[in-house]
Amino acid sequence: MFDKVTEIVAHMIGFFHIAVEEERMRDAYDDFKALQLADAETNDLTNIVVTFKAPYTLTDFTPVLEYTPPDLEQVPQFYGPDILNTHLPYYHPLAEGADELAWAASGSVSLSFSFNRPHLTLEPAGSVVTITIQNAWMEDNDDLFMNEIPADFVDPAEYLTTLQSINAIAQALGVVATSAPLDFSKSTLDTVKALHESMGDTDGTSRIGETVTVQHGDDAYGSYVNGETVEETPILDDIMPAYFQAENPDVVLSDDAPEDEEDPDALANTDPFQGLDGPSPASEQFEIDDGHHLVTGANVMVNDASISVGWLDAPVISVMGDVVDLNVISQVNVLFEHVTLNAQDGATVSANFNVATMSHISSQPVTDDAAMAEDTGGAPTGLPQNWAVTRIDGDIIMANWVSQFSFMTDHDRADVQFTGSNTQIVMGDNTIVNLAGFMEIGYGYDLVMIGGNMITVNQISQMNVVMDYDTVTFTGDVPFGFSGGDNLLFNGANISTTGIDSYTDMTSNFANASNAFANGATTINDSVAHDNAFAGDDILTVLYISGDFTTLNWLEQTNIMGDSDQVHMALDNFQAQTGASIELVTGSNAAINTASVNIYGVDSEVRVGGEAYSDALLYQANLIDTDADPLGVELPALANEAVAFLAEGMMSPDGEAPSDAEIVATAPEYSGNPDMMQTMLA
């Protein structure tokens, strides 16, 4: 038996030997075949007569082709087997007495002639529904005791009870209590109407001491940071806690690096195998900075979701029922923070941001009016002479529901002393990330006719809850750097829509056509096709939906973090023994929610047979408390006050949270069957 390396080499030599033998056999066969052909008797070649006829004479280039179509009235009913792939179609008469022309073409588009006008049939649009539930849970409650007589610390379970009360308070601050309408077995019109009414009733009244900003309608559009209108929104990297900015400094090119970062030779001069070397020596694997470092905070929680949709739209839409178009952004930050350093306040100022952007722009490019008039002066103004129609008996649904929930506790207890030259102790520095991204591209028509309702709801709900109670004590008198507090609570939301809908009353021609479709019609008539809205179109593409057309993008993001650290450092004679400095980080946590909904469509004229409901709501709330007792002595009263605003069933009947209740991942607000096709599969 060979060893492993010898076995691999032997196999490699064997394969090489086989390949060489195969090449030798091929060369021998070629020589043998050549000799065989040389000795064979040769016969006279068969005489082949080729007749070639080209009855067409090439002429000079003709930039404008003059073509006169035949008069269809003089042509009998006919059938062309492959009209799209034949330059000169062959017409075959149909059976006598046929009253319709049929024109069958390859592909998915079928055409038929009736009264000398071809009728085209298109593939209908489809539906798409996605449900994404992401839950992340982490408990990192570390204990480190390095002294013979340990310090007296509080049980971390008591901090969990306090975090539960703070979470109850945060739940009271959300504005939109309506659950996501995920049961599509019936129309969601009543649910979204209730949401519209709830949006209108929302005001900026502070209920339990929070700072609230509310914007309605057109005022909600624009960019806001903590309720203030801004031209530019902050960049997340620029506002991260100091601990992370120190870990990720800006990259600076070395003196010998190319001055132009886009230099094509820069990539050629880099080592393609950089970073792929084997493990470095042990001394390099654990290289740490000079001095002594203790990190019990520096945790990061991130919920990130992005939805880009261009599913179904048309320049002209008719709706026999109601139209509902709602955009909602709700953002809540709750921070309870208290930091003491030898019984003195030692907190660094934390930061909380609610950043929201709503935009609604036209799909038409911005041009000079005079230039546009000149450019469109020669545009065709004729009306369509042909149309392709498809219908759907039922609803079309485009729905994305995303729920992201993160929970973390990092209640560390450390009783340490430093005796070496360099020390690195990390009890925090945890990271949780929930990530979701969608891109959905669908269908475009010239006209969409809806027999039911057109419902559009885009909602983003974000909440951050951070509790950071740090208690640090030390003995001795030594210089050291301390970072307590310096937390970041960040909510970033964006809803942008390309394509502006303008609402008008239903016209009789569209209403009659919709009623005809409801009674079984399969096409439209000239009264619809020759509407002035279609001036300039040659062929009209039409989609009829007998039920509702529903667009739903519903995002829920929640971060709950508890980072209450207890640290004692025995530093007597420390500097005389080591002569080094100490860096302690108990805060510098970041709770981050980012979400974006981007809708891509065209400017549409919507003719409505019922009522039109359109509204936008921006709600931003911050509750910051830096004076509450770490063990929650002052919290119960505040929590009881918040109970009145909680949804029914969230708390116990007596209005207080049970003392033994646990904080668990938030269950979906909709508890029905998640199968969107339940009615079809039943």
C-alpha positions in Angstrom: 0.0 0.0 0.0 1.2 3.5 -0.9 0.8 6.5 1.3 -1.8 9.0 0.3 0.6 11.3 -1.7 2.2 8.4 -3.6 -1.2 7.0 -4.4 -2.3 10.3 -6.0 0.9 10.5 -8.1 0.6 6.9 -9.2 -3.0 7.5 -10.5 -1.9 10.7 -12.3 1.0 8.7 -14.1 -1.5 6.0 -15.0 -3.9 8.4 -16.6 -1.1 10.1 -18.5 0.1 6.7 -19.8 -3.4 5.8 -21.1 -3.7 9.2 -22.9 -0.4 8.7 -24.6 -1.3 5.2 -25.8 -4.6 6.5 -27.2 -2.8 9.2 -29.2 -0.4 6.6 -30.6 -3.2 4.3 -31.8 -4.9 7.2 -33.6 -1.7 8.1 -35.5 -1.3 4.4 -36.5 -4.9 4.2 -37.7 -4.5 7.3 -39.9 -1.5 5.7 -41.6 -3.3 2.4 -42.1 -6.4 4.1 -43.6 -4.2 6.2 -46.0 -2.5 3.1 -47.4 -5.9 1.3 -47.8 -7.3 4.2 -49.9 -4.1 4.3 -52.0 -4.5 0.7 -53.0 -8.2 0.8 -53.7 -9.5 1.0 -57.3 -10.8 4.4 -58.3 -14.0 4.7 -60.2 -15.2 7.6 -62.4 -17.0 10.3 -60.5 -20.7 10.5 -61.0 -21.7 13.3 -63.2 -24.0 15.7 -61.3 -25.9 18.4 -63.3 -26.8 21.4 -61.1 -29.6 23.7 -62.4 -29.7 27.1 -60.9 -32.4 29.7 -61.7 -32.6 33.2 -60.3 -35.6 35.0 -61.9 -35.1 38.1 -59.8 -32.9 40.9 -60.8 -31.1 42.9 -58.2 -31.7 46.7 -58.4 -30.1 49.6 -56.7 -30.8 50.4 -53.1 -34.3 51.8 -52.5 -34.6 53.6 -49.2 -38.4 53.8 -49.3 -40.2 50.6 -50.2 -43.5 51.2 -51.9 -45.9 48.4 -51.2 -49.6 48.2 -52.0 -51.5 45.6 -49.9 -54.1 43.5 -51.7 -57.7 44.4 -51.3 -59.0 41.9 -48.7 -62.5 42.3 -49.9 -61.6 40.7 -53.2 -59.8 37.8 -51.6 -61.9 34.8 -50.5 -61.6 33.3 -47.0 -58.2 31.8 -46.7 -55.8 30.0 -44.3 -52.0 30.6 -44.1 -50.2 27.7 -42.4 -47.1 29.7 -41.4 -47.7 33.3 -42.3 -45.1 34.7 -39.9 -42.2 32.7 -41.4 -43.2 33.0 -45.2 -42.3 36.1 -47.3 -45.0 35.2 -49.8 -47.8 33.5 -47.9 -49.8 30.8 -49.6 -53.5 31.3 -49.3 -55.7 28.3 -49.3 -59.5 28.7 -49.5 -61.6 27.5 -46.6 -64.6 25.3 -46.9 -67.5 27.0 -48.6 -69.9 28.7 -46.1 -67.2 29.7 -43.6 -67.9 33.1 -42.2 -64.6 33.9 -40.5 -61.0 34.1 -41.5 -58.5 32.1 -39.3 -54.9 33.0 -39.2 -52.7 30.6 -37.2 -49.2 31.6 -36.4 -46.3 29.9 -34.7 -45.6 31.0 -31.1 -47.9 31.9 -28.2 -49.8 34.6 -30.0 -52.9 33.5 -32.0 -54.7 35.6 -34.5 -58.1 35.3 -36.3 -59.8 37.4 -38.9 -63.4 38.6 -38.6 -64.8 41.3 -40.9 -61.3 41.7 -42.4 -59.7 42.7 -39.0 -57.2 40.3 -37.3 -58.0 39.6 -33.6 -54.9 38.9 -31.4 -55.0 37.0 -28.2 -52.3 37.5 -25.5 -51.2 35.5 -22.5 -52.8 36.8 -19.3 -50.9 38.3 -16.4 -50.1 36.2 -13.3 -50.0 36.7 -9.5 -47.1 36.5 -7.1 -47.2 36.2 -3.3 -44.2 35.9 -1.0 -44.2 35.5 2.8 -40.9 35.9 4.6 -40.5 35.4 8.3 -37.0 35.8 9.8 -36.4 35.4 13.5 -33.0 35.7 15.2 -32.5 35.0 18.9 -29.3 35.3 21.0 -28.5 35.1 24.7 -24.9 35.9 25.5 -24.8 36.5 29.2 -21.2 35.9 30.1 -19.6 35.6 33.6 -15.9 36.1 34.2 -14.4 36.0 37.7 -10.6 36.4 38.0 -10.4 37.5 41.6 -10.4 35.2 44.6 -13.2 37.1 46.2 -15.8 37.8 43.5 -17.7 41.1 43.4 -21.4 41.2 44.4 -23.4 41.4 41.1 -27.2 41.4 40.4 -28.7 38.4 38.8 -29.2 39.1 35.0 -32.7 37.6 35.2 -33.8 40.9 36.9 -32.7 42.8 33.9 -34.8 40.6 31.6 -37.9 41.6 33.6 -37.0 45.2 33.1 -36.5 44.6 29.3 -40.0 43.0 29.2 -41.5 46.2 30.7 -39.7 48.4 28.2 -40.8 46.2 25.3 -44.4 46.7 26.5 -43.9 50.4 26.4 -42.5 50.3 22.9 -45.4 48.2 21.6 -47.8 51.0 22.7 -46.0 53.6 20.5 -46.7 51.9 17.1 -49.5 53.7 15.2 -50.9 51.1 12.8 -52.6 48.2 14.6 -54.3 46.8 11.5 -52.9 43.4 10.7 -51.6 42.6 7.2 -54.5 41.4 5.0 -53.1 38.0 4.0 -56.3 36.1 3.5 -57.0 36.6 -0.1 -59.9 34.2 -0.3 -62.1 37.3 -0.2 -61.7 41.0 -1.0 -59.4 43.0 1.3 -61.3 46.2 0.6 -62.8 46.4 4.1 -59.5 45.8 5.8 -57.6 48.6 3.9 -60.5 51.0 4.4 -60.1 50.4 8.1 -56.4 51.1 7.7 -57.2 54.3 5.8 -59.5 55.5 8.6 -56.8 54.6 11.2 -54.3 56.7 9.3 -56.6 59.7 9.3 -57.1 59.4 13.1 -53.4 59.4 13.9 -52.1 62.6 15.3 -48.9 63.8 17.0 -50.1 63.6 20.6 -47.6 62.4 23.0 -49.1 59.6 25.1 -46.4 58.4 27.5 -43.8 61.1 27.2 -42.4 60.2 23.8 -41.4 62.7 21.1 -43.8 62.3 18.1 -43.9 63.7 14.6 -46.8 63.0 12.2 -47.2 64.0 8.6 -50.3 63.3 6.4 -50.9 63.3 2.7 -48.7 65.4 0.5 -46.8 66.6 3.6 -45.5 63.1 4.2 -43.6 63.1 0.9 -40.0 64.2 1.1 -37.0 63.4 3.4 -37.4 63.5 7.2 -34.9 62.9 10.0 -36.6 62.8 13.5 -39.5 64.8 12.2 -37.4 67.5 10.5 -37.3 68.1 6.7 -33.8 67.6 5.3 -32.1 67.8 1.9 -29.7 64.9 2.6 -30.2 61.9 4.8 -27.4 60.7 7.1 -25.0 57.9 5.9 -25.1 55.0 8.3 -21.3 54.5 8.3 -20.8 58.1 9.5 -23.1 57.8 12.6 -22.0 54.3 13.8 -20.7 54.2 17.4 -17.1 55.2 17.9 -16.0 51.5 18.6 -17.0 50.5 15.0 -15.6 53.6 13.4 -12.2 52.9 15.0 -12.4 49.3 13.7 -13.1 50.4 10.2 -11.1 53.6 9.4 -11.2 55.0 5.9 -9.0 53.2 3.5 -6.0 55.3 2.5 -3.8 54.4 -0.5 -0.2 53.8 0.2 2.5 56.1 -1.2 3.3 53.6 -3.9 -0.3 52.9 -4.9 -1.6 54.3 -8.2 -3.0 57.8 -7.8 -6.0 57.0 -10.1 -8.1 54.3 -8.4 -9.6 53.4 -11.8 -6.1 52.8 -13.2 -6.5 49.6 -15.4 -3.0 48.5 -14.3 -3.9 48.7 -10.7 -5.6 45.3 -10.8 -2.8 43.7 -12.8 -0.3 44.7 -10.2 -2.2 43.0 -7.4 -1.5 39.5 -6.2 -4.5 37.3 -7.2 -3.7 34.9 -4.5 -3.5 37.5 -1.7 -5.3 36.2 1.4 -5.2 32.6 0.2 -2.0 31.7 2.0 -1.9 29.0 4.6 -2.3 29.7 8.3 0.2 32.2 9.6 2.3 31.5 12.7 0.6 31.4 16.0 2.2 34.6 17.0 0.4 36.4 14.2 -3.0 34.8 14.6 -3.5 36.3 18.0 -1.9 39.6 17.6 -3.6 42.3 19.7 -3.1 46.0 20.3 -0.9 47.2 23.0 -2.5 47.7 26.4 -5.5 46.0 28.1 -8.9 45.9 26.4 -12.2 44.7 27.8 -15.3 44.8 25.6 -18.7 43.8 27.1 -20.9 45.8 24.6 -20.4 46.7 20.9 -23.3 44.5 19.7 -25.0 45.0 16.3 -28.4 44.0 15.2 -29.5 44.6 11.6 -32.8 44.0 9.9 -32.6 44.8 6.2 -35.3 44.3 3.5 -35.6 45.6 0.0 -38.5 45.2 -2.5 -38.4 46.4 -6.1 -41.6 45.8 -8.1 -42.8 46.5 -11.6 -45.5 43.9 -11.8 -48.5 45.3 -13.7 -49.4 48.7 -15.0 -50.9 50.6 -17.9 -51.3 54.2 -19.1 -55.1 53.8 -18.9 -56.9 51.9 -16.1 -60.6 51.6 -15.6 -62.0 50.4 -12.2 -65.6 49.5 -11.7 -65.2 49.4 -7.9 -63.2 51.5 -5.5 -59.5 52.6 -5.7 -57.4 52.6 -2.5 -53.8 53.8 -2.5 -52.0 54.0 0.9 -48.4 54.6 1.9 -47.4 54.3 5.5 -44.1 54.6 7.4 -44.1 54.0 11.2 -40.8 54.3 13.1 -40.2 54.0 16.8 -37.0 54.1 18.9 -37.0 53.4 22.6 -33.8 53.7 24.6 -33.5 53.1 28.4 -29.9 53.9 29.4 -28.1 54.4 32.7 -24.3 54.2 33.1 -22.4 54.6 36.3 -18.7 54.7 36.9 -17.9 54.3 40.6 -21.4 55.6 41.3 -20.9 58.6 39.0 -22.6 59.2 35.7 -20.3 57.9 33.0 -22.5 57.7 29.9 -21.5 59.0 26.5 -24.3 60.5 24.5 -26.2 58.0 22.4 -27.8 58.7 19.0 -31.3 57.8 17.7 -32.4 58.4 14.1 -35.7 57.9 12.4 -35.0 58.5 8.7 -37.8 58.3 6.2 -38.2 59.2 2.5 -41.3 59.1 0.4 -41.3 60.1 -3.2 -43.8 60.0 -6.0 -42.4 61.0 -9.4 -43.7 60.9 -13.0 -42.5 58.3 -15.4 -42.2 61.0 -18.1 -38.8 62.6 -18.5 -38.5 66.3 -17.6 -38.1 68.3 -20.8 -38.4 71.8 -21.9 -42.1 72.6 -22.9 -41.1 74.2 -26.2 -38.7 71.5 -27.2 -41.3 68.8 -26.2 -44.0 70.5 -28.4 -41.6 70.6 -31.3 -40.6 67.0 -30.8 -44.2 65.8 -30.6 -45.4 68.0 -33.5 -45.1 65.2 -36.0 -46.2 62.4 -33.6 -48.9 60.1 -34.9 -52.4 61.0 -33.7 -54.3 58.1 -35.3 -56.4 55.7 -33.3 -55.8 52.0 -33.0 -57.2 49.8 -35.8 -56.5 46.6 -34.1 -56.3 45.2 -30.5 -55.3 42.2 -28.5 -57.4 41.3 -25.5 -56.9 38.8 -22.7 -59.0 38.3 -19.6 -58.6 36.8 -16.1 -61.7 35.5 -14.3 -60.7 36.1 -10.7 -58.2 38.3 -8.8 -54.6 39.4 -9.6 -52.5 39.6 -6.4 -49.0 41.0 -6.1 -48.1 40.7 -2.4 -44.9 40.7 -0.4 -45.1 40.3 3.4 -41.8 40.5 5.3 -41.5 40.1 9.1 -38.0 40.4 10.6 -37.6 40.0 14.4 -34.3 40.1 16.4 -33.8 39.6 20.1 -30.5 39.7 22.0 -29.4 39.9 25.6 -25.8 40.5 26.5 -25.8 40.9 30.3 -22.2 40.3 31.1 -20.7 40.1 34.6 -16.9 40.6 34.8 -14.6 40.7 37.9 -11.2 41.2 36.4 -7.6 42.1 37.1 -4.8 42.7 34.6 -1.3 41.3 35.2 0.2 40.7 31.7 1.6 43.2 29.2 -1.3 43.1 26.8 -4.8 41.7 27.3 -7.8 41.4 25.0 -11.1 40.3 26.6 -14.2 40.3 24.4 -17.5 39.3 26.1 -19.8 41.2 23.6 -19.2 42.2 20.0 -22.1 40.0 18.8 -23.8 40.5 15.4 -27.3 39.5 14.3 -28.4 40.1 10.7 -31.8 39.4 9.0 -31.6 40.1 5.2 -34.3 39.9 2.6 -34.4 41.2 -1.0 -36.9 40.9 -3.8 -37.2 42.0 -7.4 -40.4 41.3 -9.4 -40.8 42.3 -13.0 -44.2 41.5 -14.7 -46.5 42.9 -17.3 -47.4 46.0 -19.2 -50.5 46.8 -21.2 -52.1 49.8 -22.9 -55.4 49.3 -21.0 -56.3 47.4 -17.9 -60.0 47.0 -17.1 -60.8 45.9 -13.5 -64.3 44.6 -12.7 -63.6 44.8 -8.9 -61.4 47.1 -6.9 -57.8 48.3 -7.3 -56.0 48.2 -3.9 -52.4 49.3 -3.3 -50.8 49.4 0.2 -47.1 50.0 1.0 -46.4 49.9 4.7 -43.1 49.9 6.6 -43.2 49.4 10.4 -39.9 49.7 12.3 -39.1 49.5 16.0 -35.9 49.5 18.0 -35.8 48.7 21.8 -32.5 49.0 23.6 -31.8 48.7 27.3 -28.3 49.5 28.4 -27.7 49.6 32.1 -24.0 49.5 32.9 -22.4 49.5 36.3 -18.6 49.8 36.5 -16.5 49.9 39.7 -12.8 49.8 40.2 -10.2 50.1 42.9 -7.0 52.1 42.5 -6.2 55.3 40.7 -5.1 54.6 37.1 -5.8 56.3 33.8 -8.1 54.3 31.5 -10.4 55.0 28.6 -14.1 54.2 29.1 -17.0 54.1 26.7 -20.4 53.6 28.2 -23.5 54.6 26.3 -22.7 55.7 22.8 -25.5 53.5 21.4 -27.1 53.9 18.0 -30.8 53.3 17.3 -31.4 53.7 13.6 -34.6 53.3 11.5 -34.3 54.0 7.8 -37.3 53.6 5.5 -37.9 54.5 1.9 -41.1 54.2 -0.3 -40.6 55.5 -3.8 -43.1 55.2 -6.7 -42.4 55.9 -10.3 -45.7 56.7 -12.2 -48.4 59.1 -11.0 -52.0 58.0 -11.1 -54.6 60.7 -11.9 -58.2 59.8 -11.0 -61.3 60.7 -13.1 -64.9 59.5 -13.2 -65.9 56.4 -15.1 -67.0 57.0 -18.7 -69.9 55.2 -20.3 -67.8 53.5 -23.0 -65.5 51.9 -20.4 -68.4 51.0 -18.1 -70.3 49.3 -21.0 -67.2 47.4 -22.0 -66.6 46.2 -18.4 -70.3 45.1 -18.1 -69.9 43.2 -21.4 -66.8 41.5 -20.1 -68.7 40.5 -16.9 -71.4 38.9 -19.1 -68.8 36.8 -21.0 -67.5 39.1 -23.8 -63.9 38.4 -25.0 -63.1 41.6 -26.8 -63.7 45.4 -26.8 -65.4 47.5 -29.5 -64.5 50.7 -31.3 -66.0 52.9 -28.6 -63.2 51.9 -26.3 -60.4 51.4 -28.8 -61.1 54.8 -30.4 -61.1 56.7 -27.1 -58.9 59.8 -27.2 -56.7 58.3 -24.5 -55.2 55.9 -27.1 -54.4 58.5 -29.8 -51.1 57.5 -31.5 -51.4 53.8 -30.7 -51.4 51.3 -33.6 -52.3 48.2 -31.8 -54.0 48.2 -28.4 -53.1 45.6 -25.7 -55.9 45.1 -23.2 -56.2 43.1 -20.0 -59.5 42.5 -18.2 -59.7 41.4 -14.6 -63.0 40.3 -13.3 -62.1 40.6 -9.6 -59.7 42.8 -7.6 -56.2 43.9 -8.5 -54.3 44.0 -5.2 -50.7 45.2 -4.6 -49.4 44.7 -1.0 -45.9 45.4 0.3 -45.9 45.0 4.0 -42.7 45.1 6.0 -42.3 44.7 9.8 -38.9 45.0 11.5 -38.2 44.8 15.2 -35.0 44.8 17.2 -34.9 44.2 21.0 -31.6 44.4 22.7 -30.6 44.2 26.4 -27.0 45.0 27.2 -26.7 45.6 31.0 -23.1 44.9 32.1 -21.6 44.8 35.5 -17.9 45.2 35.6 -15.4 45.4 38.6 -11.7 45.9 38.0 -9.1 45.4 40.7 -6.5 47.9 39.7 -4.5 48.3 42.9 -0.7 48.7 42.0 -1.8 48.0 38.4 0.2 50.8 36.8 3.3 50.1 38.8 3.2 46.5 37.8 2.4 46.8 34.1 2.8 50.4 33.1 0.0 49.9 30.5 -3.3 51.6 29.9 -6.9 50.1 30.0 -9.7 50.5 27.5 -13.2 49.5 28.6 -16.2 49.4 26.3 -19.6 48.6 27.9 -21.8 50.4 25.4 -21.4 51.2 21.7 -24.3 49.0 20.6 -26.2 49.5 17.3 -29.8 48.5 16.5 -30.5 49.1 12.9 -33.6 48.7 10.7 -33.4 49.5 7.0 -36.2 48.9 4.5 -37.1 50.2 1.0 -40.1 49.6 -1.3 -39.6 50.8 -4.9 -42.5 50.7 -7.3 -41.9 51.1 -11.0 -44.7 51.9 -13.4 -46.1 54.5 -15.8 -48.2 57.6 -15.4 -51.8 56.4 -15.5 -55.2 57.8 -16.1 -57.5 55.9 -13.8 -61.3 56.0 -14.4 -63.1 55.1 -11.2 -66.6 53.8 -10.9 -66.7 53.8 -7.1 -64.8 55.9 -4.6 -61.1 56.8 -4.5 -59.1 56.7 -1.3 -55.5 57.9 -1.4 -53.4 58.9 1.6 -49.9 58.8 3.0 -48.8 58.8 6.7 -45.4 59.3 8.3 -45.1 58.6 12.0 -41.9 59.0 13.9 -41.5 58.5 17.7 -38.6 58.5 20.1 -38.6 57.7 23.8 -35.3 58.2 25.5 -35.0 57.7 29.3 -31.6 58.0 31.0 -32.8 58.4 34.6 -34.8 55.2 35.2 -33.6 52.8 37.9 -31.6 49.9 36.5 -33.8 47.4 38.3 -37.0 48.9 36.9 -38.2 50.6 40.1 -39.7 53.5 38.1 -40.8 51.4 35.1 -44.0 49.6 36.3 -46.0 52.9 36.5 -44.9 53.9 33.1 -45.6 50.4 31.7 -49.1 50.4 33.2 -49.8 53.7 31.5 -48.8 52.2 28.2 -51.1 49.2 28.7 -54.1 51.3 27.7 -52.7 51.7 24.3 -51.8 48.1 23.7 -53.7 45.8 21.4 -56.3 43.7 23.0 -55.0 40.3 24.2 -51.3 41.4 24.3 -51.4 41.8 28.1 -53.0 39.9 31.0 -56.6 40.8 31.9 -55.5 42.9 34.9 -53.6 45.2 32.7 -50.1 44.2 33.8 -47.5 42.0 32.3 -47.2 38.7 34.1 -44.0 38.6 36.1 -43.0 35.2 34.8 -43.7 36.0 31.1 -40.9 35.7 28.7 -40.1 37.9 25.7 -40.4 35.7 22.6 -40.2 36.3 18.9 -43.3 38.2 17.8 -45.8 35.9 16.1 -47.2 36.9 12.8 -50.3 39.1 13.3 -52.2 36.9 10.8 -52.7 33.5 12.2 -54.6 32.0 9.3 -53.4 29.4 6.8 -50.3 30.8 5.0 -51.2 28.9 1.8 -52.3 31.7 -0.6 -54.1 29.0 -2.7 -56.0 27.4 0.1 -59.4 28.0 -1.6 -58.2 26.3 -4.8 -56.5 23.4 -3.1 -59.4 22.7 -0.6 
